[in-house]
Amino acid sequence: MLKVTGLNKSYGSQELLDNVSFILNPGEKAGLVGRNGAGKTTLFKLILGQEEPDEGVISVPRNYRIGYLSQHINFTKDTVLKEAALSLPEREDGADETYKVKRILTGLGLGGDTFGLNPLALSGGYQVRLNLAKALASEPNLLMLDEPTNYLDIVSIRWLKRFLKDWRGELVLITHDRDFMDSCITHTIGIHRRKVKKIHGPTQRLYSQILQEEEVYEQTRLNDDKKRKEVERFINRFRAQATRASAVQSRIKALERHERLKELEYIKELDFEFNPAPFAGKTLIEVDALSFGFTDKPLIKNLGFSVNKKDRIAIIGKNGKGKTTLLNLLAGELNPSEGAVKRHPGLKPGYFGQTNINRLDLKKTIEEELISAHPDFSRSAARRACGAMMFEDDNALKKIEVLSGGERSRVLLARLLLTPSNLLLLDEPTNHLDMESIDSLIDALAAFEGAVIIVTHSEMILESLATRLIVFDGGVQSVFEGTYRDFLDKVGWEDEGLEAGSSGSNRAQKTVNKKEARKIRAEIALERVRILGPLQKKIAGLEGGITKLEGEAENVSHELARASEKGDGQEISMLSRSFHEIRARIDEMFDELERITLEHDSMAREFESRLEEVG
């Protein structure tokens, strides 16, 4: 259990955390959310003891072990397997648990062919994967992961998602991938306006609750201001009249006692709106028998497809298989070894590539960079693009050389917003964006009138946008006509299929005959219905009750706003109590729902395991 009490942290005049308190109870898995710069990584460092708070206490029980993903590379063994095995907790019986490390390494894309490699021979991204494997294998009480998917491909991300869903200890997770986070957590901890709020449930529930509370706050503030002005007018009007002296003094004291609500600070948001270029034809690009390789072994071989003006195409697959190379070929930055990329004369591409960031002129300001990239646009247009990417006012005059990697990425996005395009080519455009900005980008891409081709490992983006896929898997490239969900249902990833196949072959070795197996399976199925049925009814009842109470809370919230407008203090007090009572009942029901759901899921896994053993 982790307990944080009264935590304060500032850097100079910038206050990040103000009187932050929360408890992470046994078995809770929390997603830590907040906008970029809100203090998520700072809170991590405070918990890990890497930084000291200005005030406050962080308490953990004795012998409570915290594991985390370190970005620091410090390897001491001569093979990947030996290095990863260092993190295994010691067993009293001395049993060899190297198999656990092998499973984790394989899941993270460091398979059998890398076990014997020297860790220092790995690329930077794979060295971070090795550090992640060590953190997972150490089996701590609390696992803390800050953006663990940054160096993973889509298959490894899917494996890590399953691993964390089954994790039995505590977890604190930072990731910009909302779908990944929501699939792994039981609670959400949000840093918002320097405070921390913790709730049971996914990220969207937290944001909905914050939005609702701030709407009530703002309506109350406006009504309070209106009432305050009326009182001030009364005081000013009758201050000089002796007969009204008592009433005036009473109003003055009431005014002094009544705390004045401050106007909420405006929170900046990225504002995406791409600039569509007209296109009268149907097909933007024809790819014919395309092959390419940097060596004798081709990355891409005999690939063919077309890009039409309304397409939403995702290029998916493991790292290093040729996804970015294909994007560069489509953008005309590489020439095919064989075959052709035929571009329509009216094609106007807009390209966001990770390597393009290096082409920014370090000596120019953000504004100058945008104007030089698109001299047809005025300074005011460049300033609007700066504002859309949160470089407002004098921030637009910052030089590129002083910007962080994430800020430079936003400059590149700003250039893209200015570019009239009928085809957007996007290579991992969400790497430096927070959840809210990613949501905004997805909405803008869905509304864009041209075509979109995107390289991404985010399953949320794939399921939101893609209607066609170019799949790099099993050493080949193929075009899949359909959504990502269709692909998973009908084809799936080769590694996951092999994993299922190998377990299937193991089950085939069982000696139980088919007739006996059917009988055992029927008995297990009957027992499963008998055990899980009542739990499922309880879960459904709680979910229905929570939905009903949340509806009641919303109604009370509206009534509270109306009472605030009328300035009815008695009704405001009564409705506020009612609102908090309903919220308390909802939280209690969520706690009960969590307990029963954990019990249900645990029993369900046990039944699945028994069925697998039978075959």
Residue pairs with C-beta under 8 A, 6 or more apart in sequence:
1 23
1 24
1 25
1 26
1 60
1 61
1 64
1 170
2 23
2 24
2 47
2 58
2 59
2 60
2 64
2 142
2 170
3 23
3 24
3 57
3 58
3 59
3 60
4 20
4 21
4 22
4 23
4 47
4 56
4 57
4 58
4 59
4 196
5 21
5 56
5 57
5 58
5 59
6 19
6 20
6 21
6 55
6 56
6 57
7 17
7 19
7 20
7 21
7 43
7 46
7 53
7 55
7 56
7 57
7 58
8 15
8 17
8 18
8 19
8 20
8 53
8 54
8 55
8 56
9 15
9 16
9 17
9 39
9 42
9 46
9 51
9 53
9 54
10 16
10 54
15 194
16 38
16 39
16 42
16 194
17 39
17 42
17 43
17 53
17 191
17 194
17 196
18 194
18 195
19 56
19 195
20 43
20 56
20 191
20 195
20 196
21 56
21 196
22 189
22 196
22 198
24 30
24 142
24 170
24 172
25 170
26 170
27 168
27 169
27 170
27 186
27 598
28 170
28 171
28 186
28 187
29 164
29 167
29 170
29 171
29 173
29 184
29 185
29 186
29 187
30 170
30 171
30 172
30 173
30 185
30 186
30 187
30 188
30 189
30 198
31 173
31 174
31 175
31 181
31 182
31 184
31 185
31 187
31 188
31 189
31 202
31 203
32 40
32 43
32 44
32 172
32 173
32 174
32 189
32 190
32 191
33 40
33 174
33 181
33 188
33 189
33 190
33 191
33 203
33 206
33 435
34 40
34 190
34 191
34 192
34 434
35 267
35 434
35 436
36 406
36 432
36 433
36 434
36 437
38 191
38 192
39 191
39 194
40 146
40 174
40 191
41 146
41 174
42 51
43 191
44 68
44 144
44 146
44 172
44 174
45 51
46 52
46 53
46 58
47 58
47 66
47 144
47 172
48 66
48 68
48 144
60 66
60 142
64 141
64 142
65 138
65 140
65 141
65 142
66 140
66 141
66 142
66 143
66 144
67 135
67 136
67 138
67 139
67 140
67 142
67 143
67 144
68 135
68 143
68 144
68 145
68 146
69 128
69 131
69 132
69 135
69 144
69 145
69 146
69 148
70 131
70 135
71 128
71 131
72 131
73 127
73 131
75 83
75 119
75 120
75 127
75 130
76 83
76 86
77 83
77 86
77 119
78 118
79 115
79 116
79 117
79 118
79 119
80 105
80 110
80 114
80 115
80 116
80 117
80 118
80 119
80 122
80 130
81 98
81 101
81 102
81 105
81 115
81 116
83 119
83 130
83 134
84 101
84 104
84 105
84 130
84 133
84 134
84 137
85 98
85 101
85 137
86 134
87 101
87 134
87 135
87 137
87 138
88 97
88 98
88 100
88 101
88 137
88 138
88 139
89 138
89 139
91 97
100 137
101 133
101 137
102 112
102 115
104 133
104 136
104 137
104 163
105 111
105 114
105 115
105 130
105 133
106 112
107 156
107 159
107 160
107 163
108 129
108 132
108 133
108 152
108 156
108 159
108 160
109 126
109 129
109 152
109 153
109 155
109 156
109 318
109 319
110 126
110 129
110 130
110 133
114 122
114 126
119 127
119 130
120 127
122 130
124 151
125 151
125 319
126 151
128 150
128 151
129 151
129 152
129 156
132 145
132 148
132 160
135 143
135 145
136 143
136 163
139 169
140 169
141 169
141 170
142 169
142 170
142 171
142 172
143 167
143 169
143 170
143 171
143 172
144 171
144 172
144 173
145 171
145 172
145 173
145 174
145 175
146 174
147 174
147 175
147 176
148 160
148 173
148 175
149 157
149 160
149 175
149 177
149 180
149 457
150 431
152 160
152 457
153 317
153 318
153 319
153 457
154 316
154 317
154 318
154 457
154 459
154 493
155 318
155 493
155 495
155 496
156 318
157 177
157 180
157 457
157 459
158 459
158 493
158 496
161 180
161 183
161 184
164 171
164 173
164 184
165 183
165 184
167 184
171 184
171 185
172 189
173 181
173 184
173 185
175 181
176 430
176 433
176 434
176 435
176 438
177 458
177 460
178 203
178 204
178 435
178 438
178 439
178 460
179 458
179 459
179 460
179 463
180 458
180 459
180 460
181 202
181 203
182 202
182 203
182 204
185 202
186 200
186 594
187 198
187 199
187 200
187 201
188 198
188 199
188 201
188 202
188 203
188 205
188 206
189 196
189 197
189 198
190 196
190 197
190 198
190 199
190 203
190 206
190 207
190 210
192 210
193 264
193 265
197 206
197 209
197 210
199 205
199 206
199 209
199 587
199 590
200 587
200 590
200 591
200 593
200 594
201 590
203 435
212 554
212 557
214 264
215 557
215 561
216 557
216 560
216 561
216 564
217 261
217 264
218 264
219 561
219 564
219 565
220 261
220 560
220 561
220 564
220 572
221 261
221 262
221 263
223 564
223 565
223 567
224 258
224 260
224 261
224 564
225 261
226 567
227 567
228 255
228 258
228 260
231 251
231 254
231 255
232 255
234 248
234 251
235 248
235 251
235 252
235 255
238 244
238 247
238 248
239 248
241 248
268 390
268 392
269 390
269 436
269 437
269 440
270 388
270 389
270 390
270 410
270 433
270 436
270 437
270 440
270 441
271 387
271 388
271 440
272 388
272 413
272 417
272 440
272 441
272 443
272 444
272 445
273 388
273 417
273 444
274 350
274 416
274 417
274 421
274 424
274 444
274 445
274 448
274 450
275 417
275 418
275 419
275 420
275 421
276 420
276 421
276 422
276 448
276 449
276 450
277 348
277 420
277 421
277 422
277 450
278 422
279 309
279 344
279 346
279 347
279 348
279 422
279 450
280 346
281 309
281 344
281 346
282 308
282 309
283 306
283 307
283 308
283 309
283 344
284 307
284 308
284 309
284 343
284 344
284 347
284 422
284 423
284 451
285 306
285 307
285 330
285 341
285 342
285 343
285 344
285 347
285 423
286 306
286 307
286 340
286 341
286 342
287 303
287 304
287 305
287 306
287 307
287 330
287 339
287 340
287 341
287 342
288 304
288 339
288 340
288 341
288 342
289 302
289 303
289 304
289 338
289 339
289 340
290 300
290 302
290 303
290 304
290 329
290 336
290 338
290 339
290 340
290 341
291 298
291 300
291 301
291 302
291 303
291 336
291 337
291 338
291 339
292 298
292 299
292 300
292 322
292 325
292 329
292 334
292 336
292 337
292 338
293 299
293 300
293 337
298 337
299 321
299 322
299 325
300 322
300 325
300 326
300 329
300 477
301 476
301 477
302 339
303 326
303 339
303 470
303 477
303 479
304 339
304 479
305 468
305 470
305 479
307 313
307 330
307 423
307 451
307 453
308 451
309 422
309 450
309 451
310 450
310 451
311 451
311 452
311 453
311 467
311 468
312 445
312 451
312 452
312 465
312 466
312 467
312 468
313 451
313 452
313 453
313 454
313 466
313 467
313 468
313 469
313 470
314 453
314 454
314 455
314 456
314 461
314 462
314 465
314 466
314 468
314 469
314 470
314 484
315 323
315 326
315 327
315 453
315 454
315 455
315 469
315 470
315 472
316 323
316 455
316 456
316 457
316 462
316 469
316 470
316 471
316 472
316 484
317 323
317 471
317 472
317 473
318 472
318 473
321 472
321 473
322 472
322 477
323 427
323 455
323 472
324 353
324 354
324 427
324 455
325 334
326 470
326 477
327 351
327 353
327 425
327 427
327 453
327 455
328 334
328 353
329 335
329 336
329 341
330 341
330 349
330 425
330 453
331 349
331 351
331 353
331 425
332 341
332 343
332 349
333 351
333 353
346 422
347 422
347 423
348 419
348 420
348 421
348 422
348 423
349 421
349 422
349 423
349 424
349 425
350 416
350 419
350 421
350 423
350 424
350 425
351 416
351 425
352 412
352 413
352 416
352 424
352 425
352 426
352 427
352 429
353 425
353 427
354 427
354 428
354 431
356 412
357 405
357 408
357 409
357 412
360 369
360 400
360 408
360 411
360 412
361 368
361 369
361 372
361 400
362 399
362 400
362 401
363 399
363 400
363 401
364 372
364 399
364 400
365 396
365 397
365 398
365 399
365 400
366 386
366 391
366 395
366 396
366 397
366 398
366 400
366 403
366 411
366 414
367 379
367 382
367 383
367 386
367 396
367 397
369 400
369 411
369 415
370 377
370 382
370 385
370 386
370 411
370 414
370 415
370 418
371 377
371 379
371 382
373 415
373 418
373 419
374 382
374 415
374 418
374 419
377 418
381 418
382 396
382 418
383 396
385 414
385 415
385 417
385 418
386 392
386 395
386 396
386 414
387 396
388 414
388 417
389 410
389 411
389 413
389 414
389 417
390 410
391 398
391 407
391 410
391 411
391 414
400 408
400 411
403 411
405 432
406 431
406 432
409 431
409 432
410 432
413 429
416 424
421 450
422 449
422 450
422 451
423 450
423 451
423 452
423 453
424 445
424 448
424 450
424 451
424 452
424 453
424 454
425 453
426 452
426 453
426 454
426 455
426 456
427 454
427 455
428 455
428 456
428 457
429 441
429 454
429 456
430 437
430 438
430 441
430 456
430 458
430 461
433 441
438 458
438 460
438 461
442 461
442 464
442 465
445 452
445 454
445 465
446 464
446 465
452 465
454 461
454 465
454 466
456 462
459 484
462 469
462 484
463 483
463 484
463 485
466 483
466 484
467 482
467 483
468 479
468 480
468 481
468 482
469 479
469 480
469 482
469 484
469 487
470 477
470 478
470 479
470 480
471 477
471 478
471 479
471 480
471 487
471 491
473 493
473 494
474 494
480 486
480 487
480 491
482 490
503 612
507 612
507 613
507 615
508 615
510 517
510 613
510 614
510 615
512 520
512 614
512 615
517 614
517 615
520 614
521 611
521 614
524 607
524 610
524 611
524 614
525 611
527 607
528 604
528 607
531 603
531 607
532 600
532 603
532 604
532 607
535 596
535 599
535 600
535 603
536 600
538 596
539 593
539 596
539 597
539 600
542 589
542 592
542 593
542 596
543 593
545 589
546 586
546 589
546 590
546 593
549 582
549 585
549 586
549 589
550 586
552 582
553 579
553 582
553 583
553 586
556 575
556 578
556 579
556 582
557 579
559 571
559 575
560 572
560 575
560 576
560 579
563 571
563 572
563 575
564 572
